């Protein structure tokens, strides 16, 4: 078999985590190649999923910033280009406060950062197997228009999302039992424009109960302060876009209008008419629909189901857009402007690392000596299926519901969760960081900083001539470099 090249670090997957890993490894002096199936890079930022989502959840509910590093580097660069809105006002900073960016400019900026760092790209390429000696991964087998070839590396970073290469390397994993739990659905995301926001604002001022998502409105004892804060801000604003720009609001679900559309037969029952937001150059805000077209009970590790899901979600888009235009105030003349190239995947394989995080770590706000990132997102036992018809529910969902860090704080992500159990020469990142089945990764939009940690760790291993597992004994250098690059590892709840 032809050997395409020999590298220090080989990154499989050019999503948000893989791209950040490649750039970070190259900046540390490692000869790095990034392998990606599509012709673009960025993943959840701009290619799939809820675009721009990596810039939400910069803070915990105590108002402390917990995400910095590569995420903030990209945000600051885009802000300087007038391609991002301001950070939320200090008094509004919490877990769900947004910081939106122009996703297409974000994707272009990632290409520039790869070029500047010296990352070699291998696009339109599928990684299909690994080359091993014993339990050590030494390279990956790829196929593309040039044929089948090997890409050799001292450290392989698995950032493919679905874990195909980790599985072929022999990394142990588990999957949820779908007879007991509903699969958290993959979804397609689309944007619209041409909205009359004055009409939308007038609707919410007349129906202030609708300004909060239904699952929050149904729990006033738990979310009373949140509801009051948003409704008070609504009463004072000239436009609901002011609430977005101030960091008060990141989403609307239009629950009552969605149910009207479903009951009238104008909307399918597998999502809602609600939306999030995204920014465009010059401070323009657009609605982003990411819970509107979802593939129910779809296992994206099965190619037949994955392919069906891509078709099913697009069928739902065709149904949803006329419903949006008919039922949502201000959307009568709105039109489709953008749709992601593929579904955002949520559930899948749960890889087993040297440490596997669980919801109990979240409940305890667990701190680790080998911390490489922080997170404040809750985890969820069961689903949920993001649907107005079945809000926040799933088959046999645990009565525990959401698991959240205490006191509005955060929990640590340990380096050991990046090291696959029983396999040498490989690191996991992004959705593949080791978590148990009760730990829902779609609630952790921290792909950039996880990728940054994996990339720097790989470069250190190459430089010191050690394996990723051997690095576990002392992560001081890794933490020092992360801090130097703006990562937040200390000083928050």
N, C-alpha and C positions, 0 to 999 in steps of 0.2 A: 504493500500500500504506500502511495506517495505521502511523504511528510511535508505538510505545508510550511511548517516552521517550528522553531523551538522558542519558548517564551518563559519568562519568570512566572507570570500570572495569566491564566486563561479564564475569562469570565464568560459563562454561558447564560445568555439572557440579557437583552438590552433594555429592560424596563427601568423604572426609577431606581431600584436598588442596584441592579447590575451596572447601570451607567455610572452611578455614583461610586461604586466599587472600582470600576475600571479607571475612572479619572483619579480617584484617591490613590490607587496603587501606583499609577504612572507618575503622579506628583512626588511620590516617595522614591522614585528612581527605578522602579521595576519595569522591565520590558513587558508590555501588557497588550493583549488582544481581546476584543469584545465581539462575541459571536451572537448574532440576532437573526431570528426567522424573518422579521419584517424588513422593510426598507427604511424605517425610522426608528428612533430611540426615544425613551422617556416613559413608556408604559402608562401607569396611572396618571402621570402628569398630562399627557397629550394624546396618547394612542388608544387606550382603552379605559374603562372604569369611569369614575366621576372626575373629569379633568380638573386639575388644580387642587385636588383634595389634599395633597401633601402639605398644603399651606394652611389648612385648618388645624385645630388642636395644638397650636403652639404653646398653649397655657394649660395649667391645671385649674380646678375650680377654686383654688385659693388665689388665683390671679397671678401666679408665678409662671414665668416663661420656663419651659422644660425642653423645648426643641430649639437647637441652634445649628451650628456646624454647616454642612453643605446645604441644608434646606434654607437657612438664612442667607447664605452666600448667594444662592440663586435668586431668592426674593429681593435682596438688596440690589443686585444687578438689574433685575427686571424693573424695580421701582425707579432706578436711575434712568431707565429707558422709557418712562411713563407707561409701563406695561404692568403695573400692579396698583391696587388701591392701598391707602394708608393702613397701617396696623390699627387694630381696634383701640378706642380710647381706653386709658388705663382703668377707668371705673367699670368698663364693660368686658374686661378680659377674663375669660373663663374657658372651659373645655370646648364649648361649641361656638366660640367667637371666630369669625372668618378672617382670612387675609388673602384675598383672591388675586390671581395673576393671569396674564394673557398666556394661555397654554400653548398657542402656536409659536409665539415668540420664545416661550420657554423651551420648546423642542429645538428651535434653531440655536438657542444659546447653548444647549447641551452639546450639539455638534461642534460649536466653537470651542467649548471647554475640552472636548476630546482632542481636537486638533492641537490646541495650545499645550495640552499635557503630553502629547505624543502617543495617544492611544491608537492602536491600529484597529480598524473596523473590518469585520467580516459579516456583511449583511446578506440578506436573502439566502441564509444558510441554516440548515437544520442539524443540530447535534443529535446523533442517533445512537451512540454507544460510547463506552469508555475503554481505555487501555490500562490494564492493571498489571502489577507485579506483586503477587501475594495480595495483601489487603491495601496496597498503596496505589492510588490513582496517579497515572503518569501522563495521561493525555485524553483527548476526546476524539471520536470519529465523527466527521461531519460530511454532509452531502449538499452540493449546490450545483450551479450550472457548469462548474469546472470538473465535477465528478466527485468521487468518494476519496477522502483524504484524512490524514491524522494531523491534529494540532497538539503538540506536546507542551507540557507546562510543569513547573516545579510546584505550583499550587493551583488547583482548580476551584473557582468560586461558582457554586451552583445557585443561579439566580433566575431559573427558568419559570418560576411560579408554580408549575405543576409537578416539579421534582422528577422529571423523566430521567435526567442524567444521574441523579442521586440513586434512584431505584436501580438503574443499570449498574451502578457501582456497588450495590449491595447494602445501601443504607437502610436500616429497618424503619418501618413506618406503620401507621394504622390509619383506618378510615372510620367515620361514624357508621353506626349500624342504621341504615336507612329504614329498616322496619320499625325502629323505635324513635327515630328523629328525622324531621324533615330537613332536606338538604337546603342550606342557605343558597338562594338562587343566583346564578350568574345573570347579568343584565347588560343591555346595550344602552348607551347614553347618547342623547341628542340635544341640540341647542335650537332655540328659536329666537327670532327678533321681530321688530315691528309691533311691540307691545305698547299700548296706551296705559302707562303706569298711573296716570291720574284716575282713570276708571278703576283700576285695580285697587288703588289706595282708598277710593270712595267706598268700594265694597267692604274692605276690612274695617273702615271706620264705622260702617253700619252693622258689621258683624264682628266685633272685637274678639269674641270667643274663638273665631277661626284663625286668629293670628298665631296661635301656638299649635304644634302638631297634636293630633288627636290623642296619642298615647300620653301626652303631658296633660292635656285638658281633662282626661279621665282620671287623673290622680292629683287633685288639688291639694290634698294633705301633704303630699310629697313634694310637689312642684309649685306651691302657692307663691313663693317669692319670685320664682322665674316667671310665672304667668303675670303677676302684677307688674313686674319690671317691663315686660314686653308690651303689655296693654297700656301702661302709662306712657311709654315712649311712642306708641302708635297715636295716642290722643294728641300729642304735641307735635308730631312730624308733619311736614308738607307732602312727603312722598315716602312710601315704604322703602324706597331705595336709600333714603337717609338712614334707616335702621340698619341696612346692610353695611353701608359705608362706616357707620359708627361702631360696628361690631355687635349690635344688639341681636341681629337675626341672620341666620345662615340658610334657613329652609322654610318652606310653606308646604302643607300637604293638601289643602282644599278638601278636607275630608267630606264635608256635607255635599259639596258639588260633585265630588267623585262618586259618592254613593247614589246621587241622583242619576248620573250618567250610566252607572252600572245597572241600576234598577230599570232604567228606560231602555236598556239594550244597546246603548251607544258606546259603551266602554267595556272592555274585557275585565274579568275579575282578578287578574294576576298582578295588579299594581295600582297606582293611584295617579291623579293628575297633578300632583305636587312637584315642586322643583327646588333645586338649589340655585346658586348663581355662579357666574364666572365673569372675569374682567376682560375687557378689550382695551387695546392701546388708546390712551386718551381718557381713561376713567369710565368708559362705557361699561354698563353691566347688562348681562344677558341671562335669561333663565336656562338652567341646565336640568334636563329631566333624566334621572338615573334610577328611579324606582317605578318607572312607568311601563317598561317592557322587560319582563323577567321570564326566564325559562324555569318553570316549576319542576321540581324533582329531577334535576339534570345533573348527572355526574360527569364533570368535565375531564375526568381521567379515563373516560370511555369515549373513543373517537366517534362512535355512532351517536351517542347522546350529545356530545359536544357539537357535532355537526347539526343535529336536529335543533339544538338550542339557538344556534346562529340564525337558522331559518325562522324559528318560532318567535324570537324576539323582534325580528323585522316585521313579521306579520302583525305583531301587537303595535308596533310603531304606526303602521298604516291605519289601524283602528283608532289609536290614541290621538293623533294629530287633529282629525276632524272633531273629536270630542273636546279637546282643548279649545279649539276655535269656537265651538258652540257653547260651552259651559263656563269658561273662565272669563270674568269681566276684564276687559282690556285686551284680550287675545283674539278678538274677532278677526283682525287683519294680520295676525302674527303668521310667520312663515318659518319653515325649516331652513336652518343655515349650516348645520354641521352634524355629522353622526360619527361616532367612533368606528374604527376599522374592525373591531371585534368586541366580544363580550368581556366584561370584567368578571373574573372568576373569584368566588368567595371560598367555598368549601373545597376539599380535595384531600391530598395526602398529608398526614401529620408526621413529619420526619422525627426520628428519635436522635437526639444529640447527647452529649455527655451530661447536660442538664436539660430537662424538659419542663418548661414552665407550665403551671396549672393555675386555675382560678383562685386557689387558696393563696397564691403569691400576690394576686391583685387585692384580695380581701385584706391582706396583712400590710399592703404597701411595702412589700419586701425590698430590702436593700442587700446588695451583693458586693463583695470586695472586688470582683472582676467586672464591675459595671462598665458598659460601653455606650449605653443610651438610657434615657428615661421615657416613660410613657404614662399617660393618665387615663387612657381609654378603658371603659369597662369591658369585661368579657361577658358572654351570655351562654347560659345553659339552654340549649334548644334553639332552633332556627336563628332569628325569626324570619318569617316570610314577609317582606316589606310590601304589604298590600292593605288597601283601605278595607277590603272585604274581610280580611283576617289580620287585623292590626297587631303586630308584635306577638303573634302566636305561632306555635309549631306543634307537630305531632308529639304527644307525650312530653311536652316541655317541662323541665324541672321547675318546681315551685320556687326555687332559689331566684329565678329571674336573672337580672344583671348583677354581676360582681364588680364592685367599684372600690378604688383605693380609699382608705379612711381620711376624714378631715379635709376633703377636697384636694388631696395630695396626689402622689404619683408612686410608681414602682420602678425598680431597676430592670434592665435587660442585661443578663450576664453574658460574658464572652463564651462561656462553656456551651451555651445554647446554640452557638454558631458552628460548633465542632461535631460532625456526625459520628455517632457511636460506631466503633469498630472499624472505621475507615480512616486511612491516613492520606495526607496530601490534598484534602478537600475542606472547604468552608461552605456553610449554608448562609443564605441571607434572604431578606425580603420575606415573602409569605412562607418560606421554607425554614425560617428559624424555628428551633424545636419547641413546640408547645403541644400539650395534650389535647384530647378531643373536646374537652369542655372549655377550651380557650380559642375563641373565634378570631382568626387573623384578619378578617375583613374590617375589624374594628381597630386596627392598628395601622394608621396611615403614615408610618414613620420610615417608609422605605428608603428615603435618601440617607438618613443618618445611620440606618442599619447597614446600608451598602458602604457608606463611608468607613464605618468601623471594620467591615470585612476586608475592604481594599487595603486599608493601612495595615491590618493584621497580616495579610498575605505578603505585603512588601517587607514587613519586619522579618517574617519567617525566612524569606528568600535571602535577605541581607545577612541574617545571623546563621543561616544554614540549619534551621530547625523545622520541625513539623508544626502545623497548627495546634496539635494536641500538646506538644512540648511547650508551646507558648503559654498554655494555661497556668503553668507554675509561677509565672511572673508577668503580669500584663501592665506593669508600671509604664514601660515605654509606650505602649499602645495608648494608654490613658493620657499620658503627657502630650502626645502628638494630637490626639483628639481635642484636648483642651486648647492647645495652641491654635487649632483650626476652628475654634468657636463652639465645640460641643459642650453641652451642659451636663455634667456628671455630679455636681455637688450643689449644696446650698439651698435645696428646695425640700418641701415636705415629702 
